[in-house]
Amino acid sequence: MDKLNLGQHISQRFNEELEDVRSKVLHMGGIVEEQLAQAMKALLAGDTDLASEVIAKDQRVNALELEIDEECTRIVARRQPAATDLRLVMAVMRTINDLERIGDEVKRVAKMVRDKLDGSMEEEVRNELEHMGEQVRNMLRQVLDAFARTDVESAVEVAKADRKVDTKYQSITRQLMTYMAQDHSSIPRVLNVLWAARALERMGDRCQNIAEYVIYLVIGKDVRHASLDDVMAELKARSR
């Protein structure tokens, strides 16, 4: 094999390795999204068997994080990627860390189902919690799509959506605080619902993190500590 063909072969193999880690990230994200849907169903229905299934599946997410992380480490050691390729590897490593953390929060929600919630899930709170869960699931689905298509605009929309999740969390918290103030005996049960809502709020934060990694991947700028208005202004400037 001459030098030209060898170079093409190495380049092709490198591209295949990068595509492989991207695919594994999306697979990992799909598992987490499925877990979230099942955890919310278990929480709202009080289904302890389904909750146990969700908890058991967390090992799959943990195993994928380790597998992808090791693969990224090998790529960096062997290929010494630069520019966009290096940003992709960094974005992947950060993303799988946040996906694993989302999985941990999903497991936390599922564990809440094991404790009795009778009398603490008023219809209004149940509806609010269901809506919040759907908001977070939509964020996760959209940010994974943004990652797959390296879509900056979609990533920005995910970051914006986190504000709505925060607002919903604050609303649920106020309602639950009122219930606990009115009936002190309900505090242990209501706290479980509150911790579940808190876990969903943290998942939204993790989705926002992943959105920021997508933006970093595309434009090469770390926007984790920048305001959304500044990010949008820079994106508009770049598109001119």
C-alpha positions in Angstrom: 0.0 0.0 0.0 1.5 3.3 -1.1 1.6 6.4 1.2 -1.4 8.0 -0.4 -3.6 5.0 0.0 -2.3 4.4 3.5 -3.3 8.0 4.4 -6.7 7.6 3.0 -7.2 4.3 4.8 -6.2 5.9 8.1 -8.4 8.9 7.5 -11.4 6.6 6.7 -10.8 4.5 9.7 -10.6 7.6 11.9 -13.9 8.9 10.5 -15.5 5.5 11.2 -14.3 5.6 14.8 -15.7 9.1 15.3 -19.0 8.0 13.8 -19.1 5.0 16.0 -18.8 7.0 19.2 -21.5 9.4 17.9 -23.8 6.5 17.3 -23.2 5.1 20.8 -23.9 8.4 22.4 -27.3 8.5 20.6 -28.0 4.9 21.7 -27.1 5.8 25.3 -29.4 8.8 25.1 -32.2 6.7 23.7 -32.0 4.3 26.7 -32.1 7.3 29.1 -35.1 8.8 27.3 -36.9 5.4 27.6 -36.0 5.2 31.2 -37.4 8.6 31.9 -40.7 7.8 30.2 -41.0 4.6 32.3 -40.0 6.3 35.5 -42.7 9.0 35.0 -45.3 6.4 34.2 -44.3 4.5 37.4 -44.4 7.6 39.5 -47.8 8.8 38.3 -49.4 5.3 38.5 -47.5 4.1 41.7 -46.2 1.1 39.7 -43.5 -0.3 41.9 -42.7 -3.2 39.5 -42.0 -0.8 36.6 -40.0 1.4 38.9 -37.8 -1.6 39.7 -37.3 -2.2 36.0 -36.1 1.3 35.6 -33.6 1.0 38.4 -32.2 -2.2 37.0 -31.7 -0.7 33.6 -29.4 2.0 35.0 -26.5 -0.5 34.8 -26.8 -0.4 31.0 -26.3 3.4 31.0 -23.3 3.2 33.3 -21.7 0.5 31.2 -22.2 2.5 28.0 -20.6 5.6 29.6 -17.5 3.6 30.5 -17.3 2.0 27.0 -17.7 5.3 25.2 -15.2 7.1 27.5 -12.6 4.4 27.0 -13.1 4.6 23.2 -12.7 8.4 23.3 -9.5 8.0 25.3 -8.1 5.6 22.8 -9.0 8.0 19.9 -7.1 10.8 21.6 -4.1 8.7 22.4 -3.8 7.1 18.9 -5.1 9.8 16.5 -4.2 13.0 18.4 -7.3 14.8 16.8 -7.2 18.5 16.3 -9.8 21.3 15.6 -13.3 20.0 14.9 -12.4 16.4 15.5 -11.0 17.2 19.0 -14.1 19.3 19.8 -16.3 16.3 18.9 -14.4 14.0 21.2 -14.5 16.5 24.0 -18.3 17.1 23.4 -18.9 13.4 23.4 -17.1 12.8 26.7 -18.9 15.7 28.4 -22.3 14.6 26.9 -22.0 11.0 28.2 -21.2 12.3 31.6 -24.4 14.4 31.7 -26.5 11.5 30.2 -25.2 9.3 33.0 -26.2 11.9 35.5 -29.6 12.1 34.0 -29.9 8.4 34.3 -29.0 8.7 38.0 -31.8 11.3 38.5 -34.2 9.0 36.6 -33.3 6.2 39.0 -33.9 8.6 41.9 -37.4 9.2 40.6 -38.1 5.5 40.3 -36.9 4.9 43.9 -39.4 7.4 45.1 -42.2 5.1 43.8 -41.1 2.5 46.4 -42.3 4.8 49.2 -46.0 5.3 49.7 -47.3 8.4 48.1 -51.0 8.0 49.0 -52.6 11.3 49.8 -49.6 13.4 48.6 -50.3 13.3 44.9 -53.3 15.7 44.6 -54.7 15.9 41.1 -53.3 19.3 40.4 -49.8 18.3 41.5 -50.1 15.1 39.5 -50.9 17.0 36.3 -48.1 19.6 37.0 -45.6 16.8 37.6 -46.7 15.0 34.4 -46.4 18.2 32.4 -42.9 18.8 33.8 -41.8 15.3 33.0 -43.0 15.8 29.4 -41.1 19.1 29.2 -37.9 17.4 30.3 -38.4 14.4 28.0 -38.9 16.8 25.1 -35.7 18.6 26.0 -33.8 15.4 26.1 -35.2 14.2 22.7 -34.5 17.6 21.1 -31.0 17.9 22.4 -30.1 14.4 21.2 -31.5 15.4 17.8 -29.4 18.6 17.9 -26.3 16.5 18.8 -27.0 14.1 15.9 -27.5 16.9 13.4 -25.0 19.4 15.0 -27.9 21.9 14.9 -27.0 25.0 16.9 -30.4 26.7 16.6 -32.1 23.6 18.0 -29.6 23.5 20.8 -30.3 27.1 21.7 -34.0 26.3 21.9 -33.3 23.5 24.4 -31.3 25.9 26.5 -34.3 28.3 26.5 -36.7 25.5 27.4 -34.8 25.0 30.7 -36.3 28.2 31.9 -39.8 26.8 31.5 -38.8 23.6 33.5 -37.4 25.8 36.3 -40.7 27.8 36.4 -42.7 24.6 36.6 -40.5 23.3 39.4 -41.1 26.5 41.4 -44.8 26.2 40.9 -44.9 22.6 42.1 -42.7 23.4 45.0 -45.0 26.2 46.2 -48.0 23.8 46.0 -46.2 21.1 47.9 -45.1 23.5 50.6 -48.7 24.6 51.1 -49.8 21.0 51.5 -47.1 20.3 54.1 -48.0 23.5 56.0 -51.7 22.4 56.1 -51.1 18.8 57.1 -47.8 18.1 58.9 -48.5 14.4 58.9 -48.2 14.5 55.1 -44.6 15.8 55.1 -42.7 12.5 54.6 -44.9 11.6 51.6 -45.0 15.0 50.1 -41.2 15.3 50.4 -40.9 12.3 48.1 -42.9 14.1 45.5 -40.8 17.2 46.0 -37.6 15.2 45.5 -39.0 13.7 42.3 -39.7 17.2 41.0 -36.2 18.3 42.0 -34.7 15.4 40.1 -36.7 16.4 37.0 -35.4 20.0 37.4 -31.8 18.7 37.5 -32.4 16.6 34.4 -33.4 19.8 32.6 -30.2 21.4 33.7 -28.2 18.5 32.3 -30.1 18.8 29.0 -29.1 22.4 28.9 -25.4 21.4 29.5 -25.6 19.0 26.5 -27.1 21.8 24.4 -24.1 24.0 25.3 -21.7 21.2 24.2 -23.4 21.1 20.8 -22.9 24.8 20.5 -19.2 24.4 21.5 -18.8 21.6 18.9 -20.2 23.7 16.1 -18.8 27.2 16.7 -15.8 26.3 18.9 -16.7 28.5 21.8 -17.4 27.5 25.4 -20.7 29.1 26.2 -21.3 27.5 29.6 -21.0 30.8 31.4 -22.5 33.0 28.7 -26.0 34.3 28.7 -28.4 33.0 26.0 -28.8 36.5 24.6 -25.1 36.7 24.1 -25.0 33.3 22.4 -27.8 34.2 20.1 -26.2 37.5 19.2 -23.0 35.7 18.3 -24.8 33.2 16.2 -26.5 35.9 14.3 -23.2 37.7 13.7 -21.7 34.5 12.4 -24.6 33.9 10.0 -24.2 37.3 8.3 
